[in-house]
Amino acid sequence: MSENIPRISVIIPVYNGDRFLGDAIASVIHQSLRPYEIIVVDDGSEDGTAAIAQSYTQVKYFFQSNRGVSAARNSGIDLSTGSILTFLDHDDLMLPDSLKNRIDFLIQNPHIQCLIAKHESFQDKAAGNQKWIKPDEFDAAHFGFGYLMVRRSFFEIVGKFNPEITMCENIDLLIRAQKMGVHFTKFPEVVVKKRVHAANVSRNVDSAQLSLLRIIQTSIHKHA
């Protein structure tokens, strides 16, 4: 990798994700700008996740007891050595120029600490139609708080993910960043294809609403 290109760490948290993990890893391996490292954090899986992750020589695999996605992401941050970190859910796919285009933007905008990016959804054929997602989700790109690319210094300033929050944890992180005056912005291009299937964590609307309520209450308490 060129000395002018920062080292990129891609962190993939996973729990019982053997069905989709290989596709996610392959989408990172085949990036037009290859990352310095791919870290898969297995959050206590009981399926074939370990075998799939360890079958890729490009992957650094780490297993931990089940503690939730925030704790898994934090473990990935601790294990990583890159100056730029980005995250990919185990059931999603990076588009081929995802890393290159965002890195180019960060190089040109050194004051930006964090990028939020767009995703497009696609239906997993084996799962059939998922009634919990609106049809227009497949017709347009949407900004997703889960597709972050950050400088390592971002976490040094803001702190890592709150391990007590297992959904909407990225929103909590960005609220803290905003209150601390840390610069982040939206990256206008689609970088990820989000797979829609029966086991999507984000389909649990009640849990998501409770997580958002907890984030709001915590924010109010800290800044009252």
N, C-alpha and C positions, 0 to 999 in steps of 0.2 A: 504493500500500500504506500502511496506517495507520502512524503514527509509533510506535504501541504494539506493532506486529507486527515482529519482527526480519526482516531480509533473509535469504531462504532461497536457497541455491545447490544445485541438483540436478546431480550429476556422473554422467555415463553413460560408462563406459569401453567400448570396442567394438573387436573385431577380426573382420573379415570377417563382419559382422552385417547385411548389407543385407536379409536375409529378414525380420528381426523388428524392426529398429531403429525403423522408422516407428511401429509400434504402441506401443513403449515411450515414444517422444517424445510421441505423442498423449495417452497416459495421464497425462503430467505437465502438458501444456498444459491439459488439462480438469480439473485439480484445483479443488476448491471454494475453496481458498486458493492462489492462483497464486504460484509462486516468483518471486523477483527475477530469477533467471537460470537457464538450462539450459545446461550445458557438456557437449559431446560430445567426448571425447578418443579419437581414432582411432589405435589402436596399430599402424599400419603395414598397414592393410587393403589388399587387392588386388582387391576386388570393387566393388560399387556403393555402399559405405557413405558415401563422401564426398558423392555426389550427393544421397542421401537426407537426410543431416544438413543440408546446405546449402540444401535446398529449404524448410526451416522458418525463417522470419524470427526466430522466438523463440529460436533456438539459436545459441550461440557454438561454432564448430567449430574444433578444433585437431588437427593431424596430427603424429605423431611416428613415428620408426622403431620397429620392433617390439621392445619391451623387457619385455613382460609386464603383467599387470593391475595389479600393485602400483605399478609405475612410471607407468602410465596414471592411476591414482587420484591419485598424488602430483602429477602434472602438473595434474590438475583442481583439486586443493587450491591449488596455486600460482596458477592462473589465476582462481580464484574471489574474489569480493569480499563475499560474504555473511557474516553473523555466525553463521549456522546452516548446516551442510553435511549433505547426505544423498546416498546413492549408490543407483543403480539399475542392475542388469545390463541389457544391451541387449536381452535376450530375455524380460524380465519386464515386468509391468504394475503400476503403482501403482493402488490402489483410490481412488475419487474423493475421499474425505476423509482420505487418508493423511497429507498434510502438515498440514492443519488440526488434526487430533486430536493429533498428536504435538507440534506447536507449543504447543497449549493446555496440554499436560502439562508441557512445559519451562518455560513462563511461570509455571505454578503451583508448580514445583519448581526454583527457581533454583540449588540446590546440585548438581543432577544435570548431569553433563557429557556423558553419552552414553546413548542409548537403543538397546536391542536389541529387535527387533520380530518378530511372527509373520508367517508366510506360509502360503498354501494352494497346493498344486500342482495344475496342470491339464495334461492330455495334449494335446499339439499334434496335431491331427487328421491332418495331412499326414504325420507321422512314424510313425504306427502305434504299436502297443504296444511299450513299452520294458521289456524283461525285467530290466534292471539296477535298476529301482526297485520297491520293495515295493508291493503293491496298497493297503495301508492308508495309504500316503503321501497318497492322494487323498481319504481319508475324514476327515482331521482337520487342524487347524492346528498348525504346528510353529514353534518359535523358530528363527530363522536368524541366524547371526552376520554374514551379508552385508548385512543390511538395517539399517544403522546410521544414526542421526541424531545429530550431534555439534555441540557448540559449537566455534567456531574455537579457543578457548582450550584445548580438549582436545589438539589437535595441538601447540600451543605448549608444553604440559607434557610430553606423552608422546612426541612425535615422530610422524613420518608412517609410512606402511607400509614394511616392509622390502622393498626391490626384489629381493632375492635369493630371496624366497619368492613363488611364483606360485600356490599353492593354500593355503587355510586361513590366508591373511594376516591376516584379521580376528581370528582367534583369537590370533595372535601379538600383535596390537595390544592386545587386551583383557587378555592376561596381563601385558603391560608396564604397562598402566593400573592393574591391580589391585595390582601390586607397588609402585606409586608412590602408592597411596592415593587414586586419582582415582575419583570416584563415578560409577558407571553402573548402570543397572537395566533390567529387562524391561518393555516396554510391552505391556499385556495384549491388545491388539486386533490383528487381521489387517490389515496395511497393503499387502501385495504379493501378487499372483498369480504364482507361479513356473511358468514354462513348462517342461514336460518334453519333450525331443526328443533325437534321435540324437546331436547334437553338444554336449550339455551338458558343460561342463568338469568338473563335480562327479561325473560318472559314472566318471571315471578313479580308481578306488579305490586302486590301487597308488601313484599319484602323490600322492594325498591322504595316504596313510599315511606316505610318505617326508617330506612336508612337515611333518606333525605330529611326526614323530620329530626332525626338524631343529629345530623350535620348542622341543621339550622339552629337547633337548641344549643348545641355546643358553641357555635359561632356567637350567638347572642350572649351566652353566659360569659365567654371570654372577653367580650368587648362592651359589656354593660357598663 
